[in-house]
Amino acid sequence: MDFYTVLIFVHVLLFAGWFGGHLGVLALVRQARSPKLDPEHRGFTLRLAMRLDRIPRTAFALTPAVGLTLAQSWGSPVKGVWLILFWLLTVVWVAFVWSVPRESETPNAQMLRKIEGALMVLGGLLFIVYGGYQLFVGDQITGKWLALKMALFGLVPLPALEIGEAMHRLRPALDELSAIRAPVPARIARAIDIASVASLILYALLIAAAFIGATKPL
C-alpha cells in the first residue's frame, strides 16, 4: 500500500463526511421548520444542526488540499512550496471552523467570516479558470477528466456560501423559535428553504465531481 492509495482513501472519507454530514444538517434544519415540534425541541434541533455543521465544513476545507496532493500524479502545477503553503492555509481554515462558531456575532468573527468567504470565492474562480483552460486549451494536466473536475469544483463555494449565510441568519432567531409553538416565522422559513435549495445544488455538484473522478470519462 503506497501513499497515493492512502490519500485516495482519505479523499473518499472526506467526501462521505462532507456529503453525509451536510445531509444530516439539512435533515435537522428541515425538521426544525415543522410546526409540530414543541419550542424546546425546535431550539434543540437547530442548535444541534449548527454544531454538526462543523463536520461538513471541515471536510470541505480539507478536500482541496488532499485533491491537489493527489493531482501531483496528473500534472498539477501546485507543488513544492506552493502545495505546502496551501496546506498551511488549510490548517488555518480548519482551525477557524472549530474555533469560531457560525453563530458568533463578535466583530472578529464577522471579519473572519468575510475573509473566509472572499478566499472561497477567489479559490473557486481559480479552479474554474485553470480547470477550464486545461480542459479546452492547455496540456499541463494529463487527464482532461481532472481539469473538468477542477472546473466543476470551482462552483462549490457558491452554494456553500449561501448555506452558510442562511445558517448564520438562523442564529438570532434561536431564542424566538424556542419560545413559540406557532409556525416558524416567514423570514426564518425562507432562510431554511434557501439553505435547502442551495444544499441540493451542492449535492448535485459533489455527486457529479465524484462521478467524474471515479469514471474518468475524458
Secondary structure per residue as TSV (DSSP state, phi and psi in degrees):
chain	resnum	aa	ss	phi	psi
A	1	M	-	360.0	123.5
A	2	D	-	-102.2	176.7
A	3	F	H	-63.6	-36.7
A	4	Y	H	-60.7	-42.5
A	5	T	H	-64.2	-40.4
A	6	V	H	-62.3	-42.6
A	7	L	H	-63.8	-37.6
A	8	I	H	-61.4	-42.8
A	9	F	H	-61.1	-44.4
A	10	V	H	-62.7	-40.9
A	11	H	H	-60.6	-44.1
A	12	V	H	-66.1	-40.3
A	13	L	H	-62.1	-41.0
A	14	L	H	-64.8	-40.1
A	15	F	H	-60.9	-43.6
A	16	A	H	-63.1	-42.8
A	17	G	H	-66.2	-38.4
A	18	W	H	-69.0	-53.2
A	19	F	H	-68.1	-51.3
A	20	G	H	-66.0	-43.1
A	21	G	H	-62.6	-41.6
A	22	H	H	-69.8	-33.9
A	23	L	H	-63.0	-38.7
A	24	G	H	-64.6	-41.6
A	25	V	H	-61.9	-45.3
A	26	L	H	-62.2	-42.4
A	27	A	H	-62.1	-41.0
A	28	L	H	-66.2	-42.8
A	29	V	H	-65.5	-41.9
A	30	R	H	-64.9	-37.0
A	31	Q	H	-65.3	-38.1
A	32	A	H	-64.7	-21.5
A	33	R	T	-73.6	-18.4
A	34	S	-	-67.4	131.1
A	35	P	T	-72.5	-9.3
A	36	K	T	-76.9	-19.9
A	37	L	S	-73.0	139.1
A	38	D	-	-75.4	159.4
A	39	P	H	-53.6	-41.9
A	40	E	H	-62.8	-46.3
A	41	H	H	-72.2	-30.8
A	42	R	H	-64.4	-46.9
A	43	G	H	-63.2	-41.5
A	44	F	H	-62.8	-41.2
A	45	T	H	-62.2	-43.4
A	46	L	H	-68.6	-40.1
A	47	R	H	-64.2	-39.9
A	48	L	H	-63.9	-40.1
A	49	A	H	-60.9	-41.4
A	50	M	H	-68.5	-34.0
A	51	R	H	-72.7	-43.0
A	52	L	H	-65.0	-25.7
A	53	D	T	-58.1	-22.5
A	54	R	H	-66.8	-27.9
A	55	I	H	-67.0	-54.2
A	56	P	H	-65.0	-31.3
A	57	R	H	-66.8	-36.6
A	58	T	H	-66.7	-43.9
A	59	A	H	-61.2	-39.9
A	60	F	H	-62.2	-43.3
A	61	A	H	-64.5	-36.6
A	62	L	H	-83.3	-25.8
A	63	T	H	-58.4	-47.7
A	64	P	H	-59.9	-41.4
A	65	A	H	-65.4	-44.1
A	66	V	H	-65.9	-41.6
A	67	G	H	-63.0	-42.9
A	68	L	H	-68.4	-30.9
A	69	T	H	-67.6	-42.2
A	70	L	H	-63.5	-35.7
A	71	A	G	-69.4	-6.7
A	72	Q	G	-57.7	-32.3
A	73	S	G	-74.8	-9.2
A	74	W	G	-119.6	17.3
A	75	G	T	91.8	19.6
A	76	S	-	-61.5	135.9
A	77	P	S	-78.7	-12.5
A	78	V	-	-83.9	97.6
A	79	K	-	-146.9	172.5
A	80	G	T	59.5	-128.2
A	81	V	H	-61.7	-39.2
A	82	W	H	-63.8	-39.1
A	83	L	H	-68.3	-39.1
A	84	I	H	-62.3	-43.7
A	85	L	H	-63.0	-38.3
A	86	F	H	-63.8	-40.7
A	87	W	H	-66.3	-37.8
A	88	L	H	-63.8	-42.5
A	89	L	H	-62.7	-36.9
A	90	T	H	-64.4	-42.1
A	91	V	H	-61.4	-42.2
A	92	V	H	-63.0	-40.7
A	93	W	H	-63.2	-45.3
A	94	V	H	-63.3	-40.7
A	95	A	H	-61.2	-39.3
A	96	F	H	-63.1	-44.3
A	97	V	H	-57.3	-40.5
A	98	W	H	-89.9	-17.9
A	99	S	H	-101.1	-21.4
A	100	V	S	-116.2	103.7
A	101	P	-	-60.4	145.5
A	102	R	T	-56.2	-33.7
A	103	E	T	-85.0	-4.7
A	104	S	-	-63.5	136.9
A	105	E	-	-113.6	10.9
A	106	T	S	-67.6	152.9
A	107	P	H	-55.9	-38.2
A	108	N	H	-61.9	-46.6
A	109	A	H	-63.4	-41.3
A	110	Q	H	-64.0	-41.2
A	111	M	H	-65.5	-42.9
A	112	L	H	-65.6	-35.9
A	113	R	H	-65.1	-37.9
A	114	K	H	-66.1	-40.9
A	115	I	H	-63.6	-43.9
A	116	E	H	-58.6	-46.1
A	117	G	H	-62.9	-42.1
A	118	A	H	-64.0	-41.7
A	119	L	H	-67.1	-36.9
A	120	M	H	-64.4	-43.3
A	121	V	H	-65.2	-44.4
A	122	L	H	-61.8	-45.6
A	123	G	H	-61.9	-41.6
A	124	G	H	-61.2	-43.1
A	125	L	H	-62.9	-41.1
A	126	L	H	-63.5	-42.3
A	127	F	H	-63.8	-42.8
A	128	I	H	-64.8	-48.7
A	129	V	H	-65.3	-49.2
A	130	Y	H	-68.4	-44.1
A	131	G	H	-61.8	-43.4
A	132	G	H	-64.1	-40.6
A	133	Y	H	-63.2	-45.2
A	134	Q	H	-69.4	-28.5
A	135	L	H	-70.4	-40.8
A	136	F	H	-105.5	-26.6
A	137	V	T	-124.5	-53.3
A	138	G	-	-73.0	168.7
A	139	D	-	-135.0	18.4
A	140	Q	S	-70.9	-38.7
A	141	I	S	-91.7	122.0
A	142	T	S	-72.2	-27.6
A	143	G	-	-104.6	113.0
A	144	K	H	-63.2	-27.1
A	145	W	H	-60.8	-36.4
A	146	L	H	-68.3	-39.8
A	147	A	H	-61.8	-42.0
A	148	L	H	-63.9	-42.1
A	149	K	H	-64.5	-39.7
A	150	M	H	-63.5	-44.9
A	151	A	H	-62.3	-40.3
A	152	L	H	-67.1	-41.0
A	153	F	H	-64.1	-28.2
A	154	G	T	-63.1	-19.4
A	155	L	T	-82.5	-16.4
A	156	V	T	-59.1	-39.7
A	157	P	H	-57.7	-26.0
A	158	L	H	-63.8	-57.3
A	159	P	H	-67.9	-31.3
A	160	A	H	-63.1	-41.9
A	161	L	H	-68.2	-37.5
A	162	E	H	-65.7	-39.1
A	163	I	H	-63.6	-45.2
A	164	G	H	-61.0	-40.6
A	165	E	H	-65.9	-41.0
A	166	A	H	-65.0	-42.1
A	167	M	H	-64.3	-38.3
A	168	H	H	-65.9	-36.5
A	169	R	H	-69.0	-22.3
A	170	L	H	-73.6	-26.5
A	171	R	G	-59.6	-48.2
A	172	P	G	-62.2	-19.1
A	173	A	G	-90.6	-3.2
A	174	L	H	-59.3	-45.6
A	175	D	H	-64.6	-40.0
A	176	E	H	-64.3	-42.9
A	177	L	H	-66.8	-30.0
A	178	S	T	-79.3	-5.5
A	179	A	T	-115.3	-1.3
A	180	I	-	-125.3	150.6
A	181	R	-	-105.6	-11.8
A	182	A	S	-65.6	168.4
A	183	P	-	-55.5	152.7
A	184	V	-	-59.1	133.1
A	185	P	-	-53.4	150.5
A	186	A	H	-58.2	-41.4
A	187	R	H	-66.1	-33.5
A	188	I	H	-75.7	-41.3
A	189	A	H	-60.8	-37.0
A	190	R	H	-65.5	-41.7
A	191	A	H	-61.8	-40.4
A	192	I	H	-66.4	-40.8
A	193	D	H	-65.4	-40.0
A	194	I	H	-63.4	-43.9
A	195	A	H	-62.3	-35.6
A	196	S	H	-67.2	-45.9
A	197	V	H	-64.5	-44.5
A	198	A	H	-61.5	-35.9
A	199	S	H	-65.5	-41.3
A	200	L	H	-63.3	-39.1
A	201	I	H	-64.2	-42.5
A	202	L	H	-61.3	-44.0
A	203	Y	H	-61.2	-41.2
A	204	A	H	-62.1	-41.8
A	205	L	H	-65.9	-42.8
A	206	L	H	-65.5	-42.7
A	207	I	H	-65.5	-41.3
A	208	A	H	-63.1	-44.1
A	209	A	H	-64.1	-41.2
A	210	A	H	-64.7	-40.3
A	211	F	H	-63.2	-44.2
A	212	I	H	-63.0	-43.2
A	213	G	H	-65.4	-33.6
A	214	A	H	-81.0	-37.5
A	215	T	H	-97.2	-21.3
A	216	K	-	46.7	64.4
A	217	P	-	-71.2	-17.4
A	218	L	-	-114.6	360.0
